[in-house]
Amino acid sequence: AKTIQSDKDPQIGELVEVVLPDVGKERFLRVTCGTGRKFALAVPPTCKTALEASNWTYGIDANFIKPEIRT
């Protein structure tokens, strides 16, 4: 996987791009949830930052929210 952009908050994650056989380039958001488990979530290829991809997973505009504290 090629890192596109990584956020310093592991719960926002890291945006990566991979080349899948028979599919081509795809983007995924690597995240660590509050329980410490790691996930890779498929996101649109138009996402340019981890925050934009994270917000997309919640249906929120990329410029709308930047979480500062997670509980």
C-alpha positions in Angstrom: 0.0 0.0 0.0 1.2 3.5 -0.8 0.4 6.1 1.9 -1.4 9.1 0.5 -1.7 11.0 3.8 -1.6 10.1 7.4 -3.3 12.0 10.3 -1.5 12.2 13.7 -4.7 10.9 15.3 -4.8 7.1 14.9 -8.6 7.2 15.1 -8.7 9.4 12.0 -6.2 7.1 10.4 -4.1 6.8 7.3 -5.3 7.1 3.7 -3.6 4.5 1.5 -3.9 3.5 -2.1 -3.4 -0.1 -3.4 -3.6 -1.7 -6.8 -5.9 -4.7 -6.7 -5.7 -7.4 -9.4 -8.6 -7.1 -11.9 -9.8 -3.9 -10.2 -7.0 -1.3 -10.3 -6.2 1.5 -7.9 -8.4 1.7 -4.8 -8.2 3.9 -1.7 -8.7 2.7 1.9 -8.7 4.4 5.2 -6.6 2.5 7.8 -8.0 3.3 11.3 -7.7 2.2 14.9 -11.0 2.2 16.8 -11.4 3.1 20.4 -11.0 -0.6 21.4 -7.6 -0.8 19.7 -8.7 -2.9 16.8 -7.4 -2.0 13.3 -9.6 -1.7 10.2 -9.3 -0.8 6.5 -12.4 1.0 5.2 -12.9 1.4 1.4 -13.3 5.1 0.5 -13.8 7.0 -2.8 -10.8 7.5 -4.9 -11.4 11.3 -4.7 -10.5 11.4 -1.0 -7.2 13.3 -0.6 -6.7 13.3 3.2 -7.4 10.9 6.0 -9.7 13.4 7.6 -11.7 13.8 4.4 -12.0 10.0 4.1 -12.9 9.7 7.8 -15.6 12.3 7.5 -16.9 10.6 4.3 -17.5 7.4 6.3 -19.9 9.3 8.5 -21.5 11.2 5.6 -20.0 14.5 6.8 -18.5 17.2 4.6 -14.7 17.1 4.6 -14.4 20.6 5.9 -17.1 20.4 8.5 -15.6 18.6 11.4 -12.1 17.9 12.9 -12.5 15.9 16.1 -10.2 17.1 18.9 -11.1 14.8 21.8 -12.5 11.3 21.6 -14.1 9.6 24.6 
